[in-house]
Amino acid sequence: MDLDDQDNRLTAWWLDIAPSRQEELLAVPQPPLPWLDESITTAGLDPEDVRRFIDEKRSELDPTRDAGLNPKPE
């Protein structure tokens, strides 16, 4: 399977998940997710690819050290 196709399938899977479940997936530590294995299987995805995808999503949310600071007025 081509990498772009895999990324598209992972993104479609992610967007199909309820926002509350997305939050559960991004939580550290993750709570028990009994629905996750079935969701991955139903979507025809590789669990390892899903784990990497979630890790990438989680890292996108890590704030930088200057996050939230307003620029100084001139």
LOFILO-470256 format. One line per 2 residues: number of its first residue (from 1); their letters; for each residue y, z, x of N, C-alpha, C. Coordinates in pm, 1 decimal. Example, Ala and Ser with C-alpha at 12.3 -4.5 7.8 and 13.67 -1.06 7.14 Angstrom:
residues 2
1) as) -569.0,780.0,1319.0,-450.0,780.0,1230.0,-330.0,780.0,1320.0; -225.0,708.0,1285.0,-106.0,714.0,1367.0,3.0,787.0,1290.0 .
This chain:
residues 74
1) md) -117.5,0.0,85.9,0.0,0.0,0.0,123.7,0.0,90.5; 216.7,-76.6,54.9,340.4,-89.9,132.9,429.0,34.0,113.1 .
3) ld) 501.1,69.1,219.0,579.3,192.7,222.2,684.3,198.3,111.1; 752.4,86.9,85.2,853.1,84.4,-21.4,789.8,109.3,-157.9 .
5) dq) 671.7,51.1,-179.1,601.4,71.2,-305.4,563.3,218.2,-321.9; 516.1,280.3,-213.4,480.2,422.0,-217.8,603.6,507.0,-247.9 .
7) dn) 715.8,477.4,-182.3,839.9,551.3,-208.1,883.5,535.7,-353.7; 871.5,415.1,-406.1,909.2,390.1,-545.7,820.1,469.6,-641.3 .
9) rl) 690.7,475.0,-611.3,597.1,548.9,-697.9,626.0,699.1,-692.1; 655.7,749.6,-571.6,689.1,891.4,-558.1,818.8,924.7,-631.9 .
11) ta) 917.6,838.6,-619.1,1045.2,861.0,-687.3,1026.3,856.5,-838.7; 949.6,761.5,-887.7,923.5,752.1,-1031.8,851.0,877.7,-1080.3 .
13) ww) 754.9,924.5,-1002.6,682.4,1047.6,-1037.3,779.2,1164.9,-1044.2; 866.2,1176.4,-944.2,963.4,1285.8,-937.7,1056.5,1283.8,-1059.0 .
15) ld) 1106.2,1165.4,-1093.4,1200.4,1154.5,-1205.3,1133.7,1181.3,-1339.4; 1001.4,1165.9,-1344.7,927.5,1188.6,-1468.5,896.9,1337.2,-1490.5 .
17) ia) 917.6,1417.8,-1388.3,889.8,1561.3,-1397.7,1010.4,1631.9,-1459.1; 983.1,1728.5,-1543.7,1090.3,1807.8,-1605.9,1171.9,1878.6,-1497.6 .
19) ps) 1303.5,1890.1,-1516.7,1388.3,1957.1,-1417.8,1340.3,2098.3,-1380.3; 1288.0,2172.1,-1476.3,1239.7,2307.1,-1445.1,1119.8,2301.6,-1350.0 .
21) rq) 1037.3,2200.4,-1365.1,923.1,2184.9,-1274.7,967.8,2135.5,-1138.0; 1072.0,2053.7,-1134.6,1127.1,2012.3,-1005.0,1175.5,2135.2,-928.5 .
23) ee) 1241.9,2226.0,-999.1,1289.5,2349.0,-935.5,1173.4,2431.0,-881.8; 1063.3,2437.7,-958.2,944.6,2509.8,-912.1,890.3,2447.2,-783.1 .
25) ll) 888.3,2314.5,-778.5,836.7,2245.6,-660.4,923.4,2269.9,-537.2; 1053.0,2285.7,-556.7,1144.4,2304.9,-445.2,1157.0,2450.9,-402.6 .
27) av) 1104.6,2541.7,-484.9,1115.8,2683.7,-453.9,1036.2,2719.1,-328.5; 1089.9,2815.7,-252.3,1019.6,2866.8,-135.2,1013.4,3017.2,-149.6 .
29) pq) 897.7,3076.1,-159.3,766.4,3012.5,-167.5,744.4,2954.1,-306.7; 656.0,2855.5,-312.8,627.2,2792.1,-441.3,545.8,2886.9,-528.8 .
31) pp) 582.1,2893.3,-656.0,499.2,2971.0,-748.9,369.6,2893.6,-774.9; 271.6,2955.6,-840.3,150.5,2881.2,-876.1,187.5,2761.4,-964.3 .
33) lp) 131.6,2646.7,-931.4,162.7,2522.8,-1004.3,32.7,2459.8,-1055.8; -23.5,2516.4,-1162.1,-152.2,2465.1,-1211.5,-145.2,2320.5,-1260.7 .
35) wl) -29.9,2272.6,-1294.4,-13.2,2137.3,-1347.4,-1.8,2032.0,-1237.8; 25.2,2072.8,-1114.7,58.4,1978.2,-1008.4,-56.6,1884.2,-972.9 .
37) de) -176.3,1937.2,-953.5,-288.8,1851.0,-914.4,-315.6,1742.7,-1018.8; -312.0,1781.2,-1145.0,-334.2,1682.6,-1251.9,-223.6,1577.5,-1252.9 .
39) si) -100.1,1621.0,-1231.9,12.7,1528.5,-1230.2,-1.5,1426.5,-1116.7; -40.1,1473.6,-999.0,-57.4,1385.6,-883.7,-170.7,1286.5,-909.5 .
41) tt) -281.7,1336.2,-963.3,-396.6,1250.1,-992.3,-362.2,1145.6,-1097.4; -295.0,1188.0,-1202.6,-256.2,1096.3,-1310.2,-165.7,985.4,-1257.9 .
43) ag) -76.8,1019.8,-1165.7,16.0,921.3,-1109.4,-50.1,836.0,-1001.4; -171.1,872.4,-959.4,-241.3,795.2,-857.2,-180.5,810.1,-718.9 .
45) ld) -126.6,929.6,-690.7,-59.8,953.6,-562.8,-149.0,1034.8,-469.3; -119.0,1027.2,-342.0,-189.5,1105.1,-240.0,-120.1,1241.3,-230.4 .
47) pe) -195.5,1351.1,-240.7,-133.2,1484.2,-233.6,-52.0,1507.2,-105.3; -96.6,1451.3,5.1,-22.8,1467.4,130.8,112.1,1395.0,125.5 .
49) dv) 114.5,1276.2,63.9,241.1,1204.1,46.3,336.7,1284.0,-42.6; 282.6,1345.3,-145.6,364.6,1426.2,-236.3,421.7,1546.6,-161.8 .
51) rr) 340.0,1611.7,-79.0,386.4,1726.6,-1.7,503.4,1687.0,89.7; 488.2,1572.0,159.8,597.0,1524.7,247.1,722.3,1492.6,166.2 .
53) fi) 704.1,1429.2,50.4,815.9,1394.2,-36.6,891.4,1519.6,-79.5; 817.2,1623.1,-119.6,879.4,1748.4,-163.6,951.3,1815.1,-46.5 .
55) de) 889.3,1812.4,71.7,954.9,1869.5,190.1,1086.6,1797.7,219.3; 1087.5,1665.3,204.6,1211.1,1588.2,225.8,1316.5,1626.0,122.3 .
57) kr) 1274.8,1639.2,-2.8,1368.4,1679.1,-109.2,1426.7,1816.4,-78.9; 1341.4,1907.1,-33.4,1385.8,2042.0,-2.7,1487.0,2040.5,111.7 .
59) se) 1462.9,1957.6,212.9,1554.5,1952.1,327.0,1687.9,1888.1,288.9; 1687.5,1799.2,189.3,1812.5,1739.8,141.8,1902.8,1845.7,79.7 .
61) ld) 1842.5,1953.3,29.2,1919.1,2058.5,-37.3,1969.0,2164.7,58.1; 1919.4,2165.4,183.5,1964.4,2265.8,280.2,2112.4,2243.6,309.1 .
63) pt) 2193.9,2343.9,283.4,2337.3,2327.4,308.6,2367.3,2325.2,458.3; 2468.6,2252.3,493.5,2514.2,2253.7,631.9,2596.7,2379.7,651.3 .
65) rd) 2627.9,2414.4,775.6,2697.8,2540.6,799.7,2838.7,2540.2,743.2; 2896.2,2422.5,717.9,3030.5,2417.9,661.8,3031.1,2380.6,513.5 .
67) ag) 2915.9,2386.6,450.9,2907.9,2351.0,309.0,2992.9,2446.2,225.9; 3066.2,2391.4,135.5,3146.2,2471.2,43.5,3283.2,2507.6,95.3 .
69) ln) 3312.3,2473.5,217.8,3444.5,2505.7,270.9,3543.3,2396.5,231.3; 3658.0,2439.1,192.0,3762.3,2343.8,156.0,3835.0,2299.8,282.2 .
71) pk) 3875.8,2175.3,286.4,3954.7,2133.5,402.8,4086.8,2209.8,408.0; 4132.3,2234.4,527.1,4259.3,2305.4,541.9,4374.1,2214.5,500.1 .
73) pe) 4469.7,2271.0,425.0,4585.3,2188.3,389.1,4666.8,2154.0,513.0; 4726.9,2040.4,511.9,4804.6,1997.3,628.7,4941.3,2058.1,629.3 .
